[in-house]
């Protein structure tokens, strides 16, 4: 699929995967990780998003479960080498080599995963941890792959939302085909001579 870049956002990019990270800084030692990560990434890359932030992830989840967005879906990211054009990066605040994610974070992540899976038609097999792409522990050795995988097993609402999304897409396609400029060039009964 061809990409069209407009205001730093890849408009026709197909997002087909989600990659989960941790910030690698304990949420016990840094209360405002959203701004801390934003500043750290500004110093590393100075790569500003269309939303005005420097954080390389699309979303970050605080210890309290609050979700904030650094980059728009479909915008180039800076979270996983080789995967910054076709994935969403979601980071949880904390260092899961020494602590566990909070219940609030896990709940928020599960809800966000199911929402983004539905919006972008992402299948469960296309959700990864950062460590699957690098030799880092991210999102931490204390957070096992099986536990993470259990978060994005779709339930009935996922499938219902997916069906509704497909219906909406098909209806939009029907409308756009029906209003095509080609239909204006057709010869109707009134033009027969």
C-alpha positions as CSV (number, residue, x, y, z in Angstrom):
1,X,0.0,0.0,0.0
2,X,1.4,3.4,-0.9
3,X,2.0,5.9,1.8
4,X,1.0,9.5,1.7
5,X,2.7,11.8,4.2
6,X,0.8,14.8,5.4
7,X,1.8,16.8,8.5
8,X,4.0,13.9,9.6
9,X,1.2,11.3,9.5
10,X,1.3,8.4,7.1
11,X,-2.3,8.6,5.9
12,X,-2.6,5.3,4.1
13,X,-0.3,3.2,6.3
14,X,-1.8,-0.1,7.4
15,X,-1.2,-0.7,11.1
16,X,-1.1,-4.4,11.5
17,X,0.6,-5.0,14.8
18,X,0.9,-3.7,18.3
19,X,4.1,-3.8,20.3
20,X,4.1,-3.6,24.1
21,X,6.8,-1.9,26.1
22,X,7.7,-0.7,29.6
23,X,9.5,2.6,30.4
24,X,12.2,0.7,32.4
25,X,12.0,3.3,35.2
26,X,10.1,2.3,38.4
27,X,6.8,4.2,38.8
28,X,7.7,4.3,42.5
29,X,10.6,6.7,41.8
30,X,9.1,8.9,39.1
31,X,5.6,10.2,39.6
32,X,5.2,12.0,36.2
33,X,6.6,9.5,33.7
34,X,4.6,10.9,30.8
35,X,6.7,14.1,30.9
36,X,9.9,12.3,31.9
37,X,9.7,9.9,28.9
38,X,8.7,12.8,26.7
39,X,11.8,14.7,27.7
40,X,14.1,11.7,27.5
41,X,12.9,11.0,24.0
42,X,13.3,14.7,23.0
43,X,16.9,14.4,24.1
44,X,17.5,11.2,22.2
45,X,15.8,12.0,18.9
46,X,14.1,15.4,19.0
47,X,11.4,13.9,16.8
48,X,8.2,15.8,17.5
49,X,4.8,14.3,16.8
50,X,1.8,15.9,15.2
51,X,0.3,16.0,18.7
52,X,3.3,18.2,19.9
53,X,5.1,15.5,21.9
54,X,8.5,13.8,21.5
55,X,7.6,10.4,23.1
56,X,8.2,7.6,20.6
57,X,5.2,5.5,21.6
58,X,1.6,6.0,20.5
59,X,0.3,5.5,24.0
60,X,1.7,5.4,27.5
61,X,-0.2,4.0,30.6
62,X,0.6,5.4,34.0
63,X,0.6,3.3,37.2
64,X,-2.9,4.6,38.0
65,X,-4.2,3.3,34.6
66,X,-4.4,6.7,32.9
67,X,-3.7,6.5,29.2
68,X,-2.0,9.4,27.4
69,X,-1.2,9.7,23.7
70,X,2.1,10.9,22.3
71,X,1.5,10.1,18.6
72,X,-1.5,9.7,16.4
73,X,-2.4,6.2,15.1
74,X,-0.7,5.9,11.8
75,X,2.0,8.5,12.5
76,X,5.7,7.4,12.4
77,X,6.8,6.4,15.8
78,X,10.2,5.7,17.5
79,X,9.6,2.6,19.6
80,X,10.9,-0.5,17.7
81,X,13.6,-0.4,15.0
82,X,12.1,-1.6,11.7
83,X,8.5,-1.4,13.0
84,X,7.9,2.3,13.4
85,X,5.7,2.5,10.2
86,X,3.3,-0.4,10.6
87,X,2.7,-0.8,14.4
88,X,1.3,0.9,17.4
89,X,3.7,1.2,20.4
90,X,2.1,1.0,23.8
91,X,4.3,1.6,26.9
92,X,3.4,1.0,30.6
93,X,5.2,3.1,33.2
94,X,7.4,1.0,35.3
95,X,10.4,-1.4,35.3
96,X,9.0,-4.9,35.1
97,X,12.4,-6.4,35.7
98,X,12.0,-5.3,39.4
99,X,8.2,-4.8,39.9
100,X,4.9,-5.9,38.4
101,X,2.5,-3.8,36.5
102,X,-0.4,-2.5,38.6
103,X,-3.9,-3.9,38.2
104,X,-5.0,-0.5,36.9
105,X,-2.4,-0.7,34.2
106,X,-3.3,-4.2,33.2
107,X,-7.0,-3.3,33.0
108,X,-6.3,-0.2,30.9
109,X,-3.9,-2.1,28.6
110,X,-6.5,-4.8,28.0
111,X,-9.2,-2.3,27.2
112,X,-6.8,-0.3,24.9
113,X,-5.7,-3.5,23.1
114,X,-9.2,-4.7,22.4
115,X,-10.2,-1.2,21.2
116,X,-7.1,-0.9,18.8
117,X,-7.5,-4.5,17.6
118,X,-11.0,-3.7,16.6
119,X,-10.2,-0.3,15.0
120,X,-7.3,-1.6,13.0
121,X,-8.5,-5.2,12.4
122,X,-5.4,-6.5,14.2
123,X,-5.4,-10.3,15.0
124,X,-4.1,-11.6,18.3
125,X,-1.0,-13.2,16.6
126,X,0.1,-9.7,15.7
127,X,0.6,-8.4,19.2
128,X,4.2,-8.6,20.4
129,X,6.4,-7.6,23.2
130,X,9.4,-5.4,22.4
131,X,11.7,-8.2,23.5
132,X,10.5,-10.2,20.5
133,X,12.3,-7.7,18.2
134,X,15.4,-7.0,20.3
135,X,17.7,-8.5,22.8
136,X,16.2,-6.4,25.6
137,X,13.9,-7.7,28.4
138,X,11.2,-5.1,27.5
139,X,8.5,-5.1,28.9
140,X,10.4,-6.8,31.7
141,X,11.2,-10.4,32.7
142,X,8.7,-10.4,35.6
143,X,5.9,-10.0,33.1
144,X,5.7,-13.3,31.3
145,X,4.6,-13.7,27.7
146,X,1.7,-16.0,28.6
147,X,0.3,-13.4,31.1
148,X,0.5,-10.7,28.5
149,X,-1.0,-12.9,25.7
150,X,-4.0,-13.6,28.0
151,X,-4.8,-9.8,27.9
152,X,-5.6,-9.8,24.2
153,X,-7.7,-12.9,23.7
154,X,-10.8,-11.5,22.1
155,X,-14.2,-11.8,23.7
156,X,-17.6,-11.6,22.1
157,X,-17.6,-7.8,22.2
158,X,-14.4,-7.8,20.1
159,X,-16.0,-9.9,17.4
160,X,-19.2,-7.8,17.5
161,X,-17.3,-4.6,17.2
162,X,-15.2,-6.1,14.3
163,X,-18.4,-7.1,12.5
164,X,-19.9,-3.6,13.0
165,X,-16.6,-2.0,11.7
166,X,-16.8,-4.2,8.6
167,X,-20.5,-3.3,8.0
168,X,-19.6,0.4,8.3
169,X,-16.7,0.0,5.9
170,X,-18.9,-1.8,3.4
171,X,-21.6,0.8,3.7
172,X,-19.0,3.6,3.1
173,X,-17.7,1.7,0.0
174,X,-21.3,1.4,-1.3
175,X,-21.9,5.1,-0.8
176,X,-18.6,6.1,-2.5
177,X,-19.3,3.8,-5.4
178,X,-22.8,5.2,-5.8
179,X,-21.6,8.8,-5.8
180,X,-18.8,8.2,-8.3
181,X,-18.2,10.8,-11.0
182,X,-18.3,7.9,-13.5
183,X,-22.0,7.7,-12.9
184,X,-22.5,11.2,-14.3
185,X,-21.1,10.2,-17.6
186,X,-23.6,7.3,-18.1
187,X,-26.1,7.7,-20.9
188,X,-29.6,7.7,-19.5
189,X,-33.0,7.4,-21.2
190,X,-33.3,11.1,-21.5
191,X,-30.2,11.4,-23.7
192,X,-31.3,8.9,-26.3
193,X,-31.9,10.4,-29.7
